[in-house]
Amino acid sequence: MIRARTFTDARQQAHSNAELHWWIFMRISGLILMFLILGHVYMTFIQVSESDATFDAVVNKLANPAWKFYNWLILSLSLLHGANGARYSIEDYVRSRPNRAWVKGVFYTVIALLFAFGTVGLFSI
């Protein structure tokens, strides 16, 4: 596990290229998610008045494939980002290898189900 603040330190602490790539992913996805979610909050709660926020308005908005992709990007990036962060916590707090394997297996199954249900729900509207 990498506990570095700079890329140079991260490269020295990385045990594998995969771990270094996940470290880079966390920085980039966090930055992208910040702008995506701020844009989503602005377009959903600030740009639209409360009286216009109806089910029909949301369905009309999601009829546009660009909006579906925008929301799917938030869904997929946030689940990946959160799952990777939780993986760090699982590795820190679950010491036993067999228990860690079970916890990760259950956790990844829940993440996959959330992704599947979220994707189906988003693209079925």
PyMOL commands that set and color helices and strands:
alter all, ss='L'
color gray80, all
select helices_A, chain A and resi 7-13+17-46+50-52+55-62+65-93+97-123
alter helices_A, ss='H'
color red, helices_A
deselect
rebuild
show_as cartoon
